Amino acid sequence: MSKRLKVVIDKPACCGYGVCAEICPEVYKLDENGIVYVDDEIVPEGLEDRAREGADACPQAALAIVEA
């Protein structure tokens, strides 16, 4: 069984580019100000690669994927 991953958000670093949500909208959501949030910090099974890609694409490095 693969290890579960979770999303860590540095909200003050988020500038609202929205690249993460474009890449993986199932995990990354944007609030009314365009700041990233997640409904659940645990990455759903099968979305690990896209969640990582979304985090890695953040121009401000406001997202990290870590083992839960």
C-alpha positions in Angstrom: 0.0 0.0 0.0 1.3 3.4 -0.9 1.9 6.0 1.8 -0.7 8.7 2.2 0.3 12.2 1.4 -0.9 15.5 2.7 -0.8 19.1 1.5 0.9 21.8 3.5 0.0 25.3 2.6 1.9 28.5 3.4 -1.0 30.8 2.9 0.9 34.1 3.4 3.2 33.0 0.5 0.2 32.4 -1.9 -0.1 35.1 -4.4 -3.2 33.6 -6.2 -1.6 32.6 -9.5 -3.9 29.5 -9.4 -1.5 27.2 -11.3 -2.0 24.5 -8.7 -5.8 24.6 -9.2 -5.4 24.4 -13.0 -3.2 21.3 -12.7 -5.1 19.5 -9.9 -8.5 21.1 -9.2 -9.6 18.0 -7.3 -7.2 18.9 -4.6 -6.5 22.6 -4.8 -9.3 25.2 -4.6 -9.2 28.9 -4.7 -11.1 31.2 -2.3 -12.9 34.4 -3.3 -9.5 36.2 -3.2 -7.7 33.6 -5.3 -5.8 32.1 -2.3 -5.4 28.4 -2.3 -7.1 26.1 0.2 -7.9 22.4 0.3 -11.1 20.7 1.4 -9.0 17.9 3.0 -5.3 18.0 3.5 -5.0 14.3 2.7 -4.4 13.8 -1.0 -6.9 11.3 -2.4 -5.6 8.0 -3.7 -4.7 8.2 -7.4 -4.1 12.0 -7.3 -0.7 11.9 -5.7 1.3 12.7 -8.9 -1.0 15.5 -10.0 -1.0 17.0 -6.5 2.8 16.9 -6.5 2.9 18.5 -9.9 0.5 21.3 -8.7 2.6 22.0 -5.7 5.8 22.0 -7.6 4.4 24.4 -10.2 3.6 27.1 -7.6 5.7 30.1 -8.4 5.8 31.2 -4.8 6.6 27.7 -3.3 3.5 28.1 -1.1 2.7 24.4 -1.3 4.4 21.2 -0.1 3.4 17.6 -0.3 4.6 15.5 2.7 4.0 12.0 4.0 0.9 12.0 6.3 
